[in-house]
């Protein structure tokens, strides 16, 4: 029976006399993730893509990329993606249904119950007409007292208009406008890349992603306080914070490290 992936990496780490704390500090992978890998609890990592990335980084750090168990795990991920891609291509290439395969509508039922359907349609039309007449009659009744009141006003003599001096001045009311400040309880950062780049993401002090961020990739991270980004090619990165574009510019090939908070980029 082949040795599990976690046991392989743990055996190599112990042979190098490295503790979990030393591995976490030098590889920049959190201690919890290293423990999950060595104990074969990769299912606890939210994304299979992240899990594979952490395994690749950890194996490369230990110099275990040539181990059979590591190669087999990384090969399974690639094979799964190829199967998904092949199924999408087969679905896209599937020819549309032929004209003779389209189900035909049976009009015999409509012909059989023609008289009943006609009676239902007539009833609906009569009910609609009666409701319309009732609505118009109600409006007419409501308008009758208004017309009488208008006539009475016309008969009355107009009272002398007060001059501007005689008119009492109304006190000016101060209208206080309270500024509405939008408060968000978290940071939602969306990152996209126009070309391949190396990327590391630390959310509230915990490393959540490290590795290659490929062309046209898009991912979102949420944090309560801050998100730290380390980029190998900052010129290809674009970011939106809480649905709005973030004012960030980088140069192609430039390594850059930024911290995003609720107030923007530090």
C-alpha positions as CSV (number, residue, x, y, z in Angstrom):
1,X,0.0,0.0,0.0
2,X,1.6,3.4,-1.0
3,X,2.6,5.7,1.8
4,X,0.1,8.7,2.2
5,X,1.1,12.1,1.1
6,X,1.1,13.6,4.6
7,X,3.3,10.9,6.1
8,X,5.8,11.4,3.2
9,X,6.2,15.1,3.9
10,X,6.2,14.6,7.7
11,X,8.9,12.0,7.4
12,X,11.1,14.2,5.3
13,X,10.6,17.2,7.6
14,X,11.5,15.2,10.7
15,X,14.6,13.8,8.9
16,X,15.7,17.4,8.4
17,X,15.1,18.0,12.1
18,X,12.7,20.8,11.4
19,X,9.8,21.8,13.8
20,X,6.4,22.9,12.6
21,X,7.1,26.4,13.8
22,X,10.4,26.6,11.8
23,X,8.7,25.2,8.6
24,X,5.8,27.7,9.0
25,X,8.2,30.7,9.5
26,X,10.6,29.7,6.6
27,X,8.0,28.6,4.1
28,X,5.5,31.3,5.0
29,X,2.7,28.7,5.3
30,X,0.6,28.9,8.4
31,X,1.2,26.2,11.0
32,X,-2.5,25.0,10.8
33,X,-2.2,24.4,7.1
34,X,1.1,22.5,7.5
35,X,-0.5,20.3,10.1
36,X,-3.6,19.7,7.9
37,X,-1.2,18.6,5.0
38,X,0.8,16.2,7.2
39,X,-2.3,14.7,8.8
40,X,-4.0,14.3,5.4
41,X,-6.8,16.7,6.2
42,X,-6.7,18.6,2.9
43,X,-10.5,18.5,2.7
44,X,-10.6,21.1,5.5
45,X,-9.0,23.7,3.1
46,X,-11.8,25.5,1.4
47,X,-10.5,25.4,-2.2
48,X,-8.9,22.4,-4.0
49,X,-6.8,24.9,-6.0
50,X,-5.4,26.4,-2.7
51,X,-4.8,22.9,-1.3
52,X,-2.8,21.9,-4.3
53,X,-0.8,25.2,-4.2
54,X,0.1,24.7,-0.5
55,X,1.2,21.1,-1.1
56,X,3.4,22.1,-4.1
57,X,5.0,25.0,-2.0
58,X,5.5,22.7,1.0
59,X,7.0,19.9,-1.1
60,X,9.3,22.2,-2.9
61,X,10.5,23.7,0.4
62,X,11.3,20.2,1.7
63,X,12.9,19.1,-1.7
64,X,10.3,16.3,-2.0
65,X,8.9,17.1,-5.5
66,X,10.3,13.8,-6.9
67,X,8.5,11.7,-4.3
68,X,6.0,9.3,-5.9
69,X,3.2,10.2,-3.5
70,X,3.7,14.0,-4.2
71,X,3.8,13.4,-8.0
72,X,0.6,11.2,-7.8
73,X,-1.3,13.9,-5.8
74,X,-0.4,16.7,-8.2
75,X,-1.1,14.6,-11.2
76,X,-4.6,13.8,-9.9
77,X,-5.5,17.5,-9.8
78,X,-4.3,18.0,-13.4
79,X,-6.3,15.0,-14.6
80,X,-9.5,16.2,-12.9
81,X,-9.2,19.6,-14.7
82,X,-8.7,17.9,-18.0
83,X,-11.8,15.8,-17.6
84,X,-13.9,18.9,-16.7
85,X,-12.5,20.7,-19.7
86,X,-13.2,17.7,-22.0
87,X,-16.9,17.5,-20.8
88,X,-17.4,21.2,-21.5
89,X,-16.0,20.7,-25.0
90,X,-18.3,17.7,-25.7
91,X,-21.3,19.7,-24.5
92,X,-20.4,22.7,-26.7
93,X,-19.9,20.4,-29.8
94,X,-23.2,18.5,-29.3
95,X,-25.4,19.1,-32.3
96,X,-28.8,20.8,-31.8
97,X,-32.0,18.7,-31.9
98,X,-33.4,18.0,-35.3
99,X,-36.7,19.4,-36.5
100,X,-38.3,16.0,-36.5
101,X,-37.3,15.4,-32.9
102,X,-39.1,18.5,-31.6
103,X,-42.3,17.4,-29.8
104,X,-45.5,18.3,-31.7
105,X,-48.4,20.1,-29.9
106,X,-51.6,18.1,-29.8
107,X,-54.4,20.5,-30.8
108,X,-57.1,17.8,-30.4
109,X,-57.5,18.7,-26.7
110,X,-58.2,22.4,-27.7
111,X,-60.7,21.3,-30.3
112,X,-62.5,19.0,-27.9
113,X,-63.0,21.6,-25.2
114,X,-63.5,24.6,-27.5
115,X,-66.9,25.6,-26.1
116,X,-65.7,25.4,-22.5
117,X,-62.6,27.5,-23.2
118,X,-64.8,30.1,-25.1
119,X,-67.2,30.3,-22.1
120,X,-64.3,30.9,-19.7
121,X,-62.9,33.7,-21.9
122,X,-66.3,35.4,-22.1
123,X,-66.7,35.2,-18.3
124,X,-63.3,36.8,-17.7
125,X,-64.1,39.6,-20.2
126,X,-67.4,40.3,-18.5
127,X,-65.8,40.4,-15.0
128,X,-63.1,42.8,-16.2
129,X,-65.7,45.1,-17.8
130,X,-67.8,45.1,-14.6
131,X,-64.8,45.9,-12.4
132,X,-63.8,48.7,-14.8
133,X,-67.4,50.3,-14.7
134,X,-67.4,50.0,-10.8
135,X,-64.0,51.8,-10.6
136,X,-65.2,54.6,-12.9
137,X,-68.5,55.0,-11.0
138,X,-66.6,55.3,-7.7
139,X,-64.3,58.1,-9.1
140,X,-67.4,60.0,-10.4
141,X,-69.1,59.8,-7.0
142,X,-66.0,61.1,-5.2
143,X,-65.7,64.1,-7.5
144,X,-69.4,65.3,-6.9
145,X,-68.8,67.1,-3.6
146,X,-65.6,68.7,-4.9
147,X,-67.5,70.4,-7.7
148,X,-70.1,71.8,-5.3
149,X,-67.4,73.2,-3.0
150,X,-65.7,74.9,-6.0
151,X,-68.9,76.7,-6.9
152,X,-69.4,78.0,-3.3
153,X,-65.9,79.4,-3.3
154,X,-66.6,81.4,-6.5
155,X,-69.8,83.0,-5.1
156,X,-68.0,84.2,-1.9
157,X,-66.4,87.6,-2.0
158,X,-62.7,87.7,-2.1
159,X,-61.2,88.9,1.2
160,X,-58.7,91.8,0.9
161,X,-55.2,90.6,0.4
162,X,-52.7,91.5,3.1
163,X,-49.7,93.4,2.1
164,X,-46.3,92.0,2.5
165,X,-45.8,94.3,5.6
166,X,-48.9,93.0,7.3
167,X,-48.1,89.4,6.7
168,X,-46.6,87.8,9.8
169,X,-43.1,86.5,9.1
170,X,-42.8,82.8,9.7
171,X,-39.8,81.8,11.7
172,X,-37.0,80.3,9.6
173,X,-36.5,76.7,10.5
174,X,-33.0,75.4,10.4
175,X,-32.8,72.1,8.6
176,X,-29.9,70.0,9.9
177,X,-28.6,67.4,7.5
178,X,-26.9,64.5,9.0
179,X,-24.1,63.2,7.0
180,X,-24.6,59.6,6.0
181,X,-21.5,57.7,6.4
182,X,-21.3,54.3,4.9
183,X,-19.9,51.8,7.3
184,X,-18.8,48.4,6.3
185,X,-18.2,45.6,8.8
186,X,-15.7,43.8,6.5
187,X,-13.3,44.2,3.5
188,X,-14.2,42.3,0.4
189,X,-11.2,42.5,-2.1
190,X,-11.6,41.2,-5.6
191,X,-8.2,40.6,-7.5
192,X,-7.8,40.0,-11.2
193,X,-4.7,39.4,-13.3
194,X,-4.2,40.2,-17.0
195,X,-1.0,38.0,-17.1
196,X,0.7,35.4,-15.0
197,X,2.2,36.6,-11.7
198,X,3.4,35.3,-8.3
199,X,0.9,36.3,-5.5
200,X,0.7,35.9,-1.8
201,X,-2.4,36.9,0.2
202,X,-2.5,37.2,4.0
203,X,-6.0,37.8,5.5
204,X,-6.0,39.3,9.1
205,X,-2.6,37.8,9.7
206,X,-3.3,34.3,8.3
207,X,-1.7,33.2,5.0
208,X,-4.6,32.1,2.7
209,X,-2.9,32.0,-0.7
210,X,0.6,31.7,-2.0
211,X,1.7,30.7,-5.5
212,X,1.2,31.4,-9.2
213,X,-1.9,33.6,-10.0
214,X,-2.5,32.8,-13.7
215,X,-3.7,35.1,-16.5
216,X,-7.4,36.0,-16.5
217,X,-7.7,34.6,-12.9
218,X,-10.1,36.2,-10.5
219,X,-10.6,35.6,-6.8
220,X,-12.1,37.3,-3.8
221,X,-10.9,37.5,-0.2
222,X,-12.8,38.9,2.9
223,X,-11.3,40.3,6.0
224,X,-12.4,42.1,9.2
225,X,-9.3,44.4,9.5
226,X,-6.8,44.1,6.6
227,X,-5.6,42.1,3.6
228,X,-1.8,42.0,2.8
229,X,-0.8,41.4,-0.8
230,X,2.7,40.6,-2.1
231,X,3.0,40.6,-5.9
232,X,5.8,39.6,-8.2
233,X,4.4,41.5,-11.2
234,X,2.2,44.3,-9.8
235,X,1.6,45.9,-13.2
236,X,-0.9,43.1,-14.2
237,X,-3.0,43.3,-11.0
238,X,-6.3,45.1,-10.8
239,X,-8.4,45.3,-7.6
240,X,-12.0,46.2,-6.5
241,X,-12.8,46.8,-2.8
242,X,-16.4,46.3,-1.7
243,X,-17.6,46.5,-5.4
244,X,-15.7,49.7,-6.2
245,X,-12.4,50.0,-8.2
246,X,-9.4,50.5,-5.9
247,X,-6.9,53.2,-6.8
248,X,-3.8,51.0,-7.3
249,X,-1.1,51.2,-10.0
250,X,1.9,49.1,-10.4
251,X,4.6,48.6,-13.1
252,X,5.2,45.5,-15.1
253,X,7.8,43.3,-13.5
254,X,7.8,45.3,-10.3
255,X,7.6,43.5,-7.0
256,X,5.2,45.3,-4.7
257,X,3.8,44.8,-1.2
258,X,0.6,46.6,0.0
259,X,-1.8,46.4,2.9
260,X,-5.6,47.1,2.2
261,X,-7.7,48.3,5.1
262,X,-11.3,49.8,5.3
263,X,-9.7,53.2,4.5
264,X,-7.9,52.0,1.4
265,X,-4.3,51.1,0.6
266,X,-1.7,51.9,3.2
